[in-house]
């Protein structure tokens, strides 16, 4: 929170203002010019948290817990920074287009995300070769194992990064949802420890740092927002959740907790698929929603932006309660 005003002032001086799509809701038009790349505030909070976790972890945790935990912690941090830099480049090129092209094209951007996810998974496969079992279980039944699990891990990281990025469309929406998801995941893992894999106290502490950074950012991002996180923040937040879930072997738990992100992202995929299919078959593309992702549909239905954000937060809390119930019953 102390770091925010300085960053926002610097972004204003650099004139890195948000561009608003012409086909977006009319209520968003006044937001044009609001500083973006505010994810730097979140990243600063996460970096500060990591430094504190590393310092106090060394003092209060035994070496056999601290040493593997700090390695995992910095691996996740590197993934977060890499995705944040990709988002930063996309934000910058959106504001300062090259040859009339705004942002990074979708194919090279997706390829870069996949490569970064593959790099993280390859590190995990080599670093944890003797301690990490590559398998996904649901209710005690192995669903994926070996190579199929590693493919799932790459898709999980990349998919969540994009889902969170797609959800970032309303003031305070993603920062609030991420804080809820991070706190809920950490609490459930503490109360219901994992049945397999190595649980890391440092990774759970990292999630508290992520939640703190999001709450601090929410101070400036609540409606009417003084700053937007942009892809810089959304991509970084999108990968920290699945990365921690994979390292603690609670992937299904995180999927349930993150249902709002996933459903909001899938609404865009559904809209695109139906439009393409109907245009091919009938010659006229039809839409499922007035506008995707679905939070914009609710806006066009007359819901106030603040009401949508709070209701999505409520849905996230409900998903967290469902996740806790399932964990208590041993489903995930």
C-alpha positions as CSV (number, residue, x, y, z in Angstrom):
1,X,0.0,0.0,0.0
2,X,2.9,2.3,0.7
3,X,4.5,1.4,-2.6
4,X,1.3,2.0,-4.7
5,X,1.1,5.8,-4.9
6,X,4.6,6.1,-6.2
7,X,4.1,3.5,-8.9
8,X,0.8,5.0,-10.0
9,X,2.4,8.5,-10.2
10,X,5.3,7.0,-12.3
11,X,2.8,5.3,-14.6
12,X,0.9,8.5,-15.1
13,X,4.1,10.4,-15.9
14,X,5.0,7.7,-18.4
15,X,1.4,8.0,-19.9
16,X,0.8,4.3,-19.9
17,X,-3.0,4.7,-19.9
18,X,-5.4,1.8,-20.6
19,X,-7.0,1.6,-24.0
20,X,-10.7,0.6,-24.0
21,X,-12.2,-1.6,-26.7
22,X,-14.7,0.1,-28.9
23,X,-17.2,-2.8,-28.6
24,X,-16.9,-2.8,-24.8
25,X,-19.7,-1.7,-22.4
26,X,-20.4,2.1,-22.5
27,X,-19.7,2.3,-18.7
28,X,-16.1,1.4,-19.4
29,X,-15.4,4.3,-21.8
30,X,-14.6,6.8,-19.0
31,X,-11.9,4.4,-17.8
32,X,-9.7,5.1,-20.9
33,X,-6.4,6.6,-19.9
34,X,-6.4,5.0,-16.4
35,X,-2.8,3.8,-15.7
36,X,-2.2,0.2,-16.4
37,X,0.8,-2.1,-15.6
38,X,-0.2,-1.8,-12.0
39,X,0.7,-5.4,-11.6
40,X,4.1,-4.0,-10.7
41,X,2.6,-3.1,-7.3
42,X,1.5,-6.7,-6.8
43,X,4.9,-8.0,-8.0
44,X,6.6,-5.7,-5.5
45,X,4.4,-7.1,-2.7
46,X,5.2,-10.7,-3.7
47,X,8.9,-10.0,-3.8
48,X,8.8,-8.4,-0.4
49,X,6.9,-11.4,1.0
50,X,9.4,-13.8,-0.5
51,X,12.4,-12.0,1.1
52,X,10.6,-12.0,4.5
53,X,9.7,-15.7,4.1
54,X,13.2,-16.6,3.2
55,X,14.7,-14.7,6.2
56,X,12.3,-15.9,8.9
57,X,12.1,-19.4,7.4
58,X,15.8,-19.8,7.9
59,X,15.5,-18.7,11.5
60,X,12.4,-20.7,12.6
61,X,12.3,-23.8,10.3
62,X,14.7,-26.9,10.5
63,X,17.1,-27.2,7.7
64,X,15.5,-30.3,6.2
65,X,12.2,-28.3,5.8
66,X,13.7,-25.0,4.9
67,X,16.2,-26.1,2.1
68,X,13.8,-27.9,-0.2
69,X,11.1,-25.4,0.6
70,X,13.2,-22.3,-0.3
71,X,14.1,-24.0,-3.7
72,X,10.5,-24.5,-4.5
73,X,9.7,-21.0,-3.4
74,X,12.2,-19.4,-5.8
75,X,11.2,-21.7,-8.6
76,X,7.6,-20.4,-8.3
77,X,8.9,-16.9,-8.0
78,X,10.9,-17.2,-11.2
79,X,7.8,-18.5,-13.0
80,X,5.8,-15.6,-11.7
81,X,8.4,-13.1,-12.8
82,X,8.7,-14.6,-16.3
83,X,4.9,-14.4,-16.8
84,X,4.9,-10.9,-15.4
85,X,7.6,-9.8,-17.9
86,X,5.6,-11.4,-20.7
87,X,2.5,-9.5,-19.6
88,X,4.6,-6.3,-19.2
89,X,5.7,-6.5,-22.8
90,X,2.2,-7.1,-23.9
91,X,0.9,-4.1,-21.9
92,X,3.6,-1.9,-23.3
93,X,3.0,-2.9,-26.9
94,X,-0.7,-2.4,-26.4
95,X,-0.2,1.2,-25.4
96,X,2.7,1.8,-27.9
97,X,1.7,-0.3,-30.9
98,X,4.3,-1.3,-33.5
99,X,3.2,-0.8,-37.1
100,X,-0.4,-0.4,-36.0
101,X,-0.4,-3.8,-34.1
102,X,-1.4,-3.6,-30.5
103,X,0.1,-6.0,-28.0
104,X,1.8,-9.4,-28.7
105,X,0.0,-11.5,-31.3
106,X,-2.0,-14.4,-29.7
107,X,0.0,-17.3,-31.2
108,X,3.5,-16.2,-30.1
109,X,2.1,-15.1,-26.7
110,X,0.5,-18.5,-26.2
111,X,3.7,-20.2,-27.4
112,X,5.8,-18.2,-24.9
113,X,3.3,-19.2,-22.0
114,X,3.5,-22.8,-22.9
115,X,7.3,-22.8,-23.1
116,X,7.6,-21.1,-19.7
117,X,5.2,-23.7,-18.2
118,X,7.2,-26.6,-19.8
119,X,10.4,-25.1,-18.3
120,X,8.8,-25.1,-14.8
121,X,7.5,-28.7,-15.2
122,X,10.9,-29.9,-16.5
123,X,12.5,-28.4,-13.5
124,X,10.0,-30.2,-11.3
125,X,10.6,-33.5,-13.0
126,X,14.3,-33.2,-12.6
127,X,14.5,-31.6,-9.1
128,X,11.8,-33.7,-7.5
129,X,12.6,-36.9,-9.4
130,X,12.8,-39.0,-6.3
131,X,10.3,-37.2,-4.1
132,X,7.5,-36.0,-6.4
133,X,5.1,-38.7,-7.8
134,X,3.7,-37.5,-11.1
135,X,0.1,-38.5,-10.6
136,X,-3.3,-36.9,-10.2
137,X,-5.8,-38.6,-7.8
138,X,-9.5,-38.0,-7.2
139,X,-11.1,-39.7,-4.2
140,X,-8.1,-41.9,-3.8
141,X,-8.2,-43.1,-7.5
142,X,-5.3,-42.3,-9.8
143,X,-6.7,-40.4,-12.8
144,X,-3.4,-39.4,-14.5
145,X,0.1,-40.7,-14.2
146,X,3.4,-40.3,-15.8
147,X,3.6,-38.3,-19.1
148,X,-0.2,-37.6,-19.2
149,X,0.2,-35.9,-15.7
150,X,3.1,-33.7,-17.0
151,X,1.0,-32.7,-20.0
152,X,-1.9,-31.8,-17.5
153,X,0.5,-29.8,-15.4
154,X,1.6,-27.7,-18.4
155,X,-2.0,-27.1,-19.5
156,X,-3.0,-26.4,-15.9
157,X,-0.5,-23.6,-15.5
158,X,-1.0,-22.1,-18.9
159,X,-4.8,-22.4,-18.7
160,X,-5.1,-20.8,-15.3
161,X,-2.8,-18.0,-16.4
162,X,-5.2,-17.2,-19.3
163,X,-8.4,-17.7,-17.2
164,X,-7.2,-15.2,-14.7
165,X,-6.2,-12.8,-17.4
166,X,-9.6,-13.1,-19.1
167,X,-11.4,-12.5,-15.8
168,X,-9.5,-9.2,-15.3
169,X,-12.2,-6.9,-16.7
170,X,-13.8,-5.2,-13.8
171,X,-12.4,-3.0,-11.0
172,X,-11.3,-5.1,-8.1
173,X,-12.5,-8.4,-9.6
174,X,-9.3,-10.4,-10.0
175,X,-7.4,-8.9,-7.0
176,X,-10.3,-9.9,-4.7
177,X,-10.8,-13.3,-6.2
178,X,-7.1,-14.1,-6.0
179,X,-6.9,-13.1,-2.4
180,X,-9.9,-15.3,-1.6
181,X,-8.4,-18.3,-3.5
182,X,-4.9,-17.9,-2.0
183,X,-6.2,-17.7,1.6
184,X,-8.8,-20.5,1.1
185,X,-6.2,-22.9,-0.4
186,X,-3.7,-22.2,2.4
187,X,-6.3,-22.7,5.2
188,X,-7.7,-25.9,3.7
189,X,-4.1,-27.4,3.3
190,X,-3.3,-26.5,6.9
191,X,-6.5,-28.0,8.3
192,X,-6.6,-31.0,5.9
193,X,-2.9,-31.9,5.1
194,X,-2.2,-33.6,1.7
195,X,-2.1,-37.4,1.5
196,X,0.8,-37.4,-0.9
197,X,3.6,-35.2,-2.0
198,X,5.7,-32.8,0.1
199,X,3.8,-30.0,1.7
200,X,5.8,-26.8,2.0
201,X,5.2,-24.3,4.7
202,X,7.1,-21.7,2.7
203,X,4.7,-22.1,-0.2
204,X,1.7,-21.6,2.0
205,X,3.4,-18.5,3.4
206,X,3.9,-17.4,-0.2
207,X,0.2,-17.6,-0.8
208,X,-0.4,-15.3,2.2
209,X,2.1,-12.9,0.6
210,X,0.1,-13.1,-2.7
211,X,-3.1,-12.4,-0.8
212,X,-1.6,-9.5,1.0
213,X,-0.3,-8.0,-2.3
214,X,-3.7,-8.4,-3.8
215,X,-5.5,-6.7,-0.9
216,X,-3.0,-3.9,-1.1
217,X,-3.6,-3.5,-4.8
218,X,-7.3,-3.6,-4.2
219,X,-7.0,-0.4,-2.2
220,X,-6.2,1.4,-5.5
221,X,-8.1,-0.9,-7.8
222,X,-11.5,-0.8,-6.2
223,X,-14.2,1.0,-8.2
224,X,-13.5,3.6,-9.5
225,X,-10.0,2.2,-10.1
226,X,-7.0,4.5,-10.0
227,X,-4.9,1.8,-11.7
228,X,-5.3,-1.5,-13.6
229,X,-3.1,-4.5,-13.1
230,X,-2.9,-5.3,-16.8
231,X,-1.4,-8.5,-18.1
232,X,1.6,-7.7,-15.9
233,X,-0.4,-8.6,-12.8
234,X,-3.0,-11.0,-14.2
235,X,-0.6,-13.4,-15.8
236,X,1.6,-13.4,-12.7
237,X,-1.3,-14.1,-10.4
238,X,-2.7,-16.7,-12.8
239,X,0.4,-19.0,-12.6
240,X,1.2,-18.7,-8.9
241,X,-2.0,-20.6,-7.9
242,X,-1.5,-23.7,-10.1
243,X,2.3,-23.8,-9.5
244,X,1.7,-24.0,-5.7
245,X,-1.1,-26.5,-6.2
246,X,1.2,-28.8,-8.2
247,X,4.1,-28.6,-5.8
248,X,1.8,-29.4,-2.9
249,X,-0.1,-32.1,-4.9
250,X,-3.5,-30.4,-4.4
251,X,-4.4,-29.7,-8.0
252,X,-8.0,-30.7,-7.8
253,X,-8.4,-28.6,-4.6
254,X,-7.1,-25.6,-6.4
255,X,-9.4,-26.2,-9.4
256,X,-12.4,-26.3,-7.2
257,X,-11.4,-23.1,-5.3
258,X,-10.7,-21.4,-8.7
259,X,-14.0,-22.3,-10.3
260,X,-15.0,-18.6,-10.8
261,X,-11.8,-18.0,-12.8
262,X,-12.3,-21.2,-14.8
263,X,-16.0,-20.6,-15.6
264,X,-15.5,-17.0,-16.5
265,X,-12.7,-18.0,-18.9
266,X,-14.6,-20.9,-20.4
267,X,-17.5,-18.5,-21.1
268,X,-15.2,-16.7,-23.6
269,X,-14.2,-20.1,-25.2
270,X,-17.9,-21.1,-25.4
271,X,-18.9,-17.8,-27.0
272,X,-16.1,-18.1,-29.6
273,X,-16.9,-21.8,-30.4
274,X,-20.6,-21.2,-30.8
275,X,-20.1,-18.1,-33.0
276,X,-17.6,-19.9,-35.3
277,X,-19.8,-23.0,-35.6
278,X,-23.0,-21.1,-36.4
279,X,-21.2,-18.9,-38.8
280,X,-19.9,-21.9,-40.7
281,X,-23.2,-23.8,-40.6
282,X,-25.7,-21.0,-41.1
283,X,-23.7,-18.1,-42.5
284,X,-24.5,-15.9,-39.5
285,X,-22.6,-16.1,-36.2
286,X,-24.7,-16.4,-33.1
287,X,-23.7,-15.6,-29.6
288,X,-24.5,-17.3,-26.3
289,X,-23.9,-14.2,-24.2
290,X,-24.4,-10.5,-25.0
291,X,-20.7,-10.1,-24.5
292,X,-18.0,-12.4,-23.2
293,X,-16.5,-13.1,-20.8
294,X,-19.7,-13.5,-18.8
295,X,-19.0,-10.7,-16.4
296,X,-19.6,-8.3,-19.3
297,X,-22.8,-10.1,-20.1
298,X,-24.1,-9.3,-16.7
299,X,-23.1,-5.6,-17.2
300,X,-25.1,-5.5,-20.4
301,X,-28.0,-7.1,-18.5
302,X,-28.1,-4.0,-16.3
303,X,-26.1,-5.2,-13.2
304,X,-23.9,-2.5,-11.6
305,X,-20.2,-3.2,-11.9
306,X,-19.7,-3.2,-8.1
307,X,-22.6,-5.7,-7.7
308,X,-21.0,-8.1,-10.2
309,X,-17.6,-7.9,-8.5
310,X,-19.1,-8.6,-5.0
311,X,-21.3,-11.4,-6.3
312,X,-18.4,-13.0,-8.0
313,X,-16.5,-12.8,-4.7
314,X,-19.4,-14.5,-2.9
315,X,-19.3,-17.3,-5.5
316,X,-15.6,-17.7,-4.9
317,X,-16.2,-18.1,-1.2
318,X,-18.9,-20.7,-1.9
319,X,-16.4,-22.5,-4.1
320,X,-13.9,-22.4,-1.3
321,X,-16.4,-23.9,1.1
322,X,-17.2,-26.7,-1.4
323,X,-13.5,-27.3,-1.7
324,X,-13.1,-27.5,2.1
325,X,-16.0,-30.0,2.4
326,X,-14.5,-32.2,-0.4
327,X,-11.0,-32.1,1.2
328,X,-12.5,-33.0,4.6
329,X,-14.2,-36.1,2.9
330,X,-10.9,-37.0,1.2
331,X,-12.1,-36.4,-2.3
332,X,-9.1,-34.2,-3.2
